[in-house]
Amino acid sequence: MSATIQLKRGDTLRLKCTARDGSTPTDLTGITIRSQVRSGATLAHELDVDVSDQVVAPGEFFLSASATVTKAWPLGPLLCDVQYTYASGDVVSSPTFNVVVTADVTR
């Protein structure tokens, strides 16, 4: 089952994530992380990735997009995943999840 994130268009998106190998958090040193939000095949945005202090919080990182960016996103379900590229060249992607964008009432 895939996860669903609810977002009001024009709000800041900030997702706290933890990469794991089984139940153990993964040290992200030397791993490149990318994540994109798409409406079908159309790119809505390449999310910003912020890898936190791996000594304090191994495997932890944040995916984000500013309110200015999400204001231009289309309404409805968008697709997203997280792609990890290891120093060896191996590429592994997370399961796809949905970001459902709804209209903002308070502007």
C-alpha positions as CSV (number, residue, x, y, z in Angstrom):
1,M,0.0,0.0,0.0
2,S,1.4,3.4,-0.9
3,A,1.3,6.4,1.4
4,T,-0.7,9.6,0.7
5,I,0.4,13.1,1.7
6,Q,-2.2,15.8,1.8
7,L,-1.1,19.3,0.8
8,K,-2.9,22.6,0.3
9,R,-1.7,24.4,-2.8
10,G,0.5,27.3,-1.8
11,D,1.6,25.7,1.5
12,T,5.2,24.7,2.4
13,L,5.9,21.0,1.9
14,R,8.5,19.5,4.4
15,L,8.7,15.8,4.8
16,K,10.9,14.1,7.4
17,C,12.2,10.8,6.0
18,T,14.4,8.0,7.3
19,A,16.3,5.7,5.0
20,R,16.4,2.2,6.4
21,D,18.0,-1.1,5.6
22,G,15.4,-3.4,7.2
23,S,14.9,-1.8,10.7
24,T,18.3,-0.2,10.8
25,P,18.7,3.5,9.7
26,T,21.1,3.8,6.8
27,D,24.2,6.0,7.0
28,L,23.7,8.4,4.0
29,T,27.3,9.3,3.6
30,G,28.2,9.0,-0.1
31,I,24.6,8.5,-1.2
32,T,22.9,10.9,-3.5
33,I,19.2,11.4,-2.9
34,R,16.7,12.8,-5.4
35,S,13.0,13.2,-5.4
36,Q,10.5,14.5,-7.9
37,V,6.8,15.3,-7.9
38,R,5.0,14.6,-11.1
39,S,1.6,15.0,-12.6
40,G,1.6,11.9,-14.9
41,A,4.8,12.3,-16.9
42,T,5.0,16.0,-16.4
43,L,7.5,17.2,-13.8
44,A,5.9,19.5,-11.2
45,H,9.1,20.0,-9.2
46,E,12.4,18.4,-8.1
47,L,12.2,18.5,-4.3
48,D,15.0,20.0,-2.2
49,V,16.9,17.4,-0.2
50,D,18.4,18.2,3.2
51,V,20.5,15.5,4.8
52,S,20.6,16.1,8.5
53,D,23.5,15.3,10.8
54,Q,24.2,11.6,10.2
55,V,26.0,11.3,13.6
56,V,23.0,12.5,15.5
57,A,20.2,11.0,13.3
58,P,21.5,8.3,10.9
59,G,19.4,7.9,7.8
60,E,17.4,11.1,8.4
61,F,16.7,13.6,5.7
62,F,14.1,16.1,4.7
63,L,12.3,16.7,1.4
64,S,10.8,20.1,0.8
65,A,9.3,22.6,-1.5
66,S,8.5,26.2,-0.7
67,A,5.0,27.7,-0.6
68,T,5.9,29.7,-3.7
69,V,6.7,26.5,-5.6
70,T,3.6,24.5,-4.5
71,K,1.4,27.5,-5.4
72,A,2.0,26.5,-9.1
73,W,1.3,22.8,-8.6
74,P,-1.9,21.4,-10.2
75,L,-4.8,20.3,-8.1
76,G,-5.3,16.6,-7.6
77,P,-3.0,13.6,-7.1
78,L,0.7,13.9,-7.9
79,L,3.2,11.0,-7.9
80,C,6.5,11.0,-6.0
81,D,9.3,8.7,-5.0
82,V,12.8,8.9,-3.5
83,Q,15.8,7.7,-5.5
84,Y,19.0,6.7,-3.8
85,T,22.2,6.5,-5.9
86,Y,25.1,4.7,-4.1
87,A,28.8,5.3,-4.6
88,S,28.9,1.9,-6.4
89,G,26.5,3.3,-9.0
90,D,23.6,1.2,-7.8
91,V,20.3,3.1,-8.0
92,V,17.4,2.1,-5.7
93,S,14.0,3.9,-5.6
94,S,11.3,3.9,-2.9
95,P,7.8,2.9,-3.5
96,T,5.8,5.6,-5.3
97,F,3.5,7.6,-3.0
98,N,0.8,10.2,-3.7
99,V,0.9,13.9,-2.9
100,V,-2.7,15.1,-3.1
101,V,-2.9,18.8,-3.7
102,T,-6.1,20.6,-2.8
103,A,-7.3,24.2,-3.1
104,D,-6.3,26.5,-0.3
105,V,-9.4,28.2,1.3
106,T,-7.5,30.9,3.3
107,R,-5.4,33.1,1.0
